Amino acid sequence: MADSRFAYYRYDPSLPAAVIFIVLFIAATALHIFRLFRTRTWFFIPLIVGGFFEWIGYVGRALSASQTPDWTLGPYIIQALLLLVAPALFAASIYMQLGRIILATDGEKYSLIKRTWLTKIFVMGDVLSFGVQAAGGGIMAGGTEASFNSGQTVVVVGLILQIVFFSLFTVVAFVFNHRLRRAFSKTATEAGGTHQKHLNALYLSSLLIMVRSIFRVVEYALGNDGYLMQHEWFLYVFDAVLMVGVMVVFLVVHPGQVSTNPKGRNATGWA
């Protein structure tokens, strides 16, 4: 506890809950590493780095749980900062996956934004969001009420940027999806409907990150003594579970199934 008003935690962190998610994120990250090298989907490296951030963040929460009630700054900052910015790394891979789908289907003419610009715009927006959130987390590292209040304002700005870019991304993906389906004949759609499976994975993962980001905005807006920060289960339900869900979605519908090699594609761009 840093002073008489500010507290690192408004509850006693749960050690079992932290350990469960350490195991889940390590397992999901290890499986993604295996598939990364097997399929050479190097653009999914940011998601894997995000997986490392997640399990290391929950290690920080486990350390804090073992220190209750005499929490120290180190473990608190590890969990606060890494769990905050990890989804931005997930988002970077998601943005690049849409570009890969557009390339695989030869569907750039159906996209609102040219494929090369699409990737640059959204990844740059993601980097901006990541940087702002990380800066806010760094300010919060002061461990005082004043630094937390200043840092949380910066974090909220970063999260809002993330929501805005994800909203725009969803619109671009939906329009591309709609135009592509209209362009394909019924026969071609049935033969190469794999593209829809991967677009659905993008929609679902984007929704999970969007819900998580909205939760975090509300959490930080309410402040250190707000209702959400007084109850640990909100973090696990609206952050941990959802981010495990993102990693599982891309294990089930892995981007390595998308072929961007013209010699390895069928008429609709899929291996």
LOGUBA-794525 format. One record per residue (C-alpha): residue in one letter; x, y, z. Coordinates in steps of 0.2 Angstrom, whole numbers, padded with zeros to 4 digits, always signed. Layout:
N
AXYZ...
***
This chain:
271
M+0000+0000+0000A+0008+0016-0006D-0002+0029+0005S-0017+0030+0016R-0029+0032+0001F-0021+0023-0013A-0021+0004-0013Y-0012-0008-0025Y-0027-0020-0023R-0044-0017-0016Y-0046-0036-0012D-0034-0050-0008P-0028-0057-0025S-0033-0075-0028L-0018-0087-0030P-0027-0102-0037A-0036-0091-0050A-0019-0083-0055V-0011-0101-0057I-0025-0107-0067F-0022-0093-0080I-0004-0095-0080V-0006-0113-0085L-0019-0109-0098F-0009-0095-0106I+0007-0105-0106A-0002-0120-0114A-0010-0109-0127T+0006-0099-0131A+0016-0116-0132L+0004-0123-0145H+0004-0107-0155I+0024-0107-0155F+0023-0125-0162R+0010-0121-0175L+0020-0105-0180F+0036-0115-0184R+0025-0129-0193T+0016-0117-0204R+0028-0102-0205T+0015-0089-0201W+0027-0077-0194F+0015-0063-0194F+0007-0071-0179I+0023-0068-0168P+0014-0052-0160L+0000-0064-0154I+0013-0076-0146V+0022-0061-0138G+0005-0056-0131G+0003-0074-0124F+0020-0072-0115F+0014-0055-0108E-0002-0063-0102W+0006-0078-0092I+0020-0067-0085G+0007-0054-0080Y-0003-0068-0070V+0014-0073-0062G+0014-0055-0056R-0003-0058-0049A+0002-0074-0041L+0017-0065-0033S+0005-0052-0026A-0006-0065-0019S+0008-0073-0010Q+0012-0056-0002T-0005-0052+0004P-0008-0040+0013D+0010-0032+0012W+0010-0030-0007T+0026-0023-0016L+0027-0012-0031G+0036-0024-0043P+0023-0038-0045Y+0009-0026-0045I+0017-0016-0060I+0021-0032-0069Q+0003-0038-0069A-0004-0021-0071L+0006-0016-0086L+0008-0033-0096L-0010-0038-0094L-0015-0020-0100V-0005-0020-0116A-0005-0039-0121P-0022-0037-0131A-0014-0024-0142L-0001-0037-0148F-0016-0049-0152A-0024-0035-0162A-0008-0033-0173S-0009-0051-0178I-0028-0050-0181Y-0025-0034-0193M-0012-0043-0203Q-0023-0059-0205L-0036-0049-0214G-0023-0043-0226R-0018-0061-0229I-0036-0066-0232I-0038-0052-0245L-0022-0058-0254A-0027-0076-0253T-0044-0073-0261D-0037-0060-0274G-0050-0049-0266E-0041-0032-0265K-0054-0024-0276Y-0068-0028-0263S-0059-0019-0249L-0063-0002-0244I-0044+0001-0241K-0030-0006-0252R-0022-0021-0244T-0005-0014-0241W-0012+0002-0234L-0025-0008-0223T-0011-0017-0214K+0000-0001-0212I-0015+0010-0206F-0021-0003-0193V-0005-0009-0187M+0001+0009-0185G-0015+0013-0175D-0012-0002-0164V+0006+0003-0161L+0000+0020-0156S-0013+0013-0144F+0000+0001-0137G+0012+0015-0134V-0001+0026-0126Q-0007+0012-0114A+0011+0008-0110A+0015+0026-0106G+0000+0027-0095G+0005+0011-0086G+0022+0018-0084I+0015+0033-0075M+0005+0022-0064A+0021+0014-0059G+0023+0028-0047G+0012+0018-0035T+0004+0034-0028E-0014+0040-0029A-0008+0055-0040S+0002+0044-0052F-0012+0032-0053N-0025+0046-0057S-0013+0053-0070G-0009+0036-0078Q-0027+0030-0079T-0032+0045-0089V-0018+0041-0102V-0023+0023-0102V-0041+0027-0105V-0036+0037-0120G-0025+0022-0127L-0040+0010-0124I-0052+0022-0133L-0040+0023-0148Q-0040+0004-0148I-0059+0003-0148V-0060+0016-0162F-0047+0006-0173F-0056-0010-0170S-0072-0003-0174L-0065+0004-0191F-0057-0013-0194T-0073-0022-0191V-0082-0011-0204V-0068-0014-0217A-0069-0033-0214F-0088-0034-0215V-0088-0023-0231F-0075-0034-0239N-0084-0050-0233H-0101-0044-0240R-0093-0039-0257L-0083-0055-0258R-0099-0066-0255R-0109-0056-0268A-0095-0058-0281F-0093-0077-0279S-0106-0088-0288K-0115-0100-0277T-0104-0115-0283A-0088-0105-0280T-0094-0101-0262E-0098-0119-0258A-0081-0124-0265G-0071-0111-0256G-0081-0107-0241T-0065-0108-0230H-0063-0089-0231Q-0079-0087-0221K-0072-0098-0207H-0057-0087-0206L-0067-0070-0207N-0079-0077-0193A-0063-0080-0182L-0058-0062-0185Y-0075-0056-0180L-0076-0067-0165S-0058-0062-0159S-0061-0044-0162L-0077-0044-0152L-0068-0052-0137I-0055-0039-0138M-0068-0025-0140V-0078-0031-0125R-0062-0032-0114S-0057-0015-0120I-0073-0007-0115F-0072-0016-0098R-0055-0009-0095V-0061+0009-0100V-0075+0008-0087E-0063+0000-0074Y-0051+0014-0076A-0064+0028-0077L-0071+0023-0061G-0054+0025-0052N-0044+0015-0040D-0058+0014-0027G-0071+0010-0041Y-0083-0005-0040L-0074-0015-0053M-0057-0013-0045Q-0065-0019-0028H-0070-0035-0036E-0057-0047-0043W-0069-0058-0053F-0072-0044-0065L-0054-0045-0071Y-0055-0064-0074V-0072-0064-0082F-0070-0049-0093D-0051-0050-0097A-0043-0066-0093V-0056-0078-0100L-0059-0067-0115M-0040-0066-0120V-0038-0085-0118G-0053-0086-0129V-0044-0076-0142M-0029-0088-0142V-0041-0103-0143V-0050-0096-0158F-0034-0095-0168L-0029-0112-0163V-0045-0119-0169V-0046-0109-0185H-0027-0106-0188P-0021-0093-0201G-0009-0106-0207Q-0023-0114-0217V-0023-0098-0228S-0012-0100-0243T-0005-0084-0251N+0005-0094-0264P-0004-0093-0281K+0002-0111-0286G-0006-0118-0270R-0023-0109-0271N-0039-0116-0279A-0051-0104-0288T-0056-0095-0272G-0038-0093-0265W-0037-0108-0253A-0026-0122-0251
***
